[in-house]
Amino acid sequence: MNAKILISGLHLAPATHLEITTLLEKLLRHSTAIVRIRLDLHESGSHGGRAYHTAKAVVEMRGPDLIVSESSEDLFKSIHRVVDKLERGLSELTRRNAEERRHPHAIEVPVALPKVSFP
């Protein structure tokens, strides 16, 4: 069991909890900046006789957190969609960070610096 992954909301069987944890552990490989992954599972009221399951995930990391939510009739479909969205978001974030490292921008200082040589 990974201490960086928290699952709350619905009461799950141990096998289901383990399956969801292994899905979320794949996300930890994308970045070392991830502090914690929280997954909140809710069953909302029925719409037309069917219950809707909502999965909301928050990836806490250095910088802005990544928040994704998905709702469908099937709990596992919601969870898989959330994990897919998080994978796409994290890969885009790591790609953008790598691009910024490869192509740094010049910094403009709004003051006149003296031209002094040091001995």
matplotlib code that plots the C-alpha trace (Angstrom):
import matplotlib.pyplot as plt

x = [0.0, 1.4, 1.2, 0.9, -2.4, -5.6, -9.0, -12.1, -15.9, -17.4, -16.6, -14.7, -13.7, -9.9, -9.4, -11.1, -9.1, -5.9, -6.9, -7.6, -4.3, -2.3, -4.0, -3.1, 0.5, 1.2, 0.7, 3.6, 6.0, 5.3, 6.8, 8.8, 7.0, 3.8, 3.2, -0.1, -3.0, -6.5, -9.4, -12.9, -15.7, -19.3, -22.6, -25.1, -28.9, -30.5, -31.3, -34.0, -33.7, -29.9, -27.3, -24.4, -20.9, -18.6, -14.8, -12.8, -9.1, -6.7, -3.0, -1.1, 2.3, 4.7, 3.0, -0.6, -2.6, -4.2, -7.9, -10.1, -13.6, -15.7, -19.2, -20.9, -23.2, -20.3, -17.9, -14.9, -15.6, -15.4, -12.2, -10.5, -11.6, -10.1, -6.8, -6.7, -7.3, -4.6, -2.1, -2.7, -2.5, 0.7, 2.4, 1.5, 2.9, 6.2, 6.4, 5.9, 8.4, 11.0, 10.4, 10.9, 14.2, 15.4, 14.5, 15.0, 14.0, 16.2, 15.5, 15.1, 16.3, 14.7, 17.7, 21.0, 23.8, 27.3, 30.0, 32.7, 35.5, 36.8, 40.5]
y = [0.0, 3.4, 6.2, 8.8, 7.5, 8.2, 6.7, 7.9, 8.0, 4.6, 1.5, -0.8, -4.5, -5.0, -6.4, -3.4, -1.1, -2.8, -2.6, 1.1, 1.7, -0.1, 2.1, 5.3, 4.1, 4.4, 8.1, 8.4, 7.5, 10.7, 13.1, 13.3, 16.5, 14.6, 14.8, 12.9, 11.6, 11.8, 10.0, 10.7, 8.3, 9.3, 7.7, 10.4, 10.1, 8.2, 9.9, 8.0, 5.0, 4.7, 5.7, 7.8, 7.4, 10.3, 10.0, 13.1, 13.0, 15.7, 15.3, 17.4, 18.5, 21.3, 24.2, 24.1, 21.0, 18.9, 18.3, 16.0, 14.8, 12.3, 10.9, 7.9, 5.0, 2.6, 3.2, 1.6, 3.5, 6.8, 5.7, 4.7, 8.0, 10.0, 8.0, 8.6, 12.3, 12.5, 10.7, 13.1, 16.1, 14.9, 14.0, 17.5, 19.1, 17.2, 18.0, 21.7, 21.8, 20.0, 22.5, 25.4, 23.9, 23.4, 26.9, 29.4, 33.0, 36.0, 37.9, 41.7, 43.7, 47.2, 48.9, 50.1, 47.9, 49.5, 48.1, 47.4, 44.9, 43.1, 42.5]
z = [0.0, -1.0, 1.5, -1.3, -2.5, -0.5, -1.6, 0.2, -0.2, -0.9, 1.0, -1.3, -1.1, -0.5, -4.0, -5.6, -3.4, -4.5, -8.2, -8.0, -6.1, -8.8, -11.4, -9.5, -8.8, -12.5, -12.2, -9.7, -12.5, -14.4, -12.0, -8.8, -7.9, -6.9, -3.2, -2.9, -5.1, -3.5, -5.1, -3.9, -4.9, -4.6, -5.6, -6.5, -6.6, -9.4, -12.7, -14.6, -12.2, -12.6, -10.0, -11.2, -9.8, -9.6, -9.3, -8.4, -8.3, -7.0, -7.7, -5.2, -6.4, -6.3, -8.1, -9.0, -8.2, -11.0, -10.4, -12.6, -12.2, -14.1, -13.7, -15.3, -14.5, -13.9, -11.1, -12.8, -16.1, -14.1, -12.4, -15.7, -17.3, -14.4, -14.6, -18.4, -18.0, -15.3, -17.4, -20.3, -18.0, -16.3, -19.6, -21.0, -17.9, -18.0, -21.7, -21.1, -18.3, -20.5, -23.3, -20.9, -19.7, -23.3, -24.4, -21.6, -22.1, -21.6, -18.4, -18.9, -15.9, -15.9, -14.4, -15.9, -14.5, -14.2, -16.3, -13.7, -14.0, -11.0, -10.4]

ax = plt.figure().add_subplot(projection="3d")
ax.plot(x, y, z, "-o")
ax.set_aspect("equal")
plt.show()
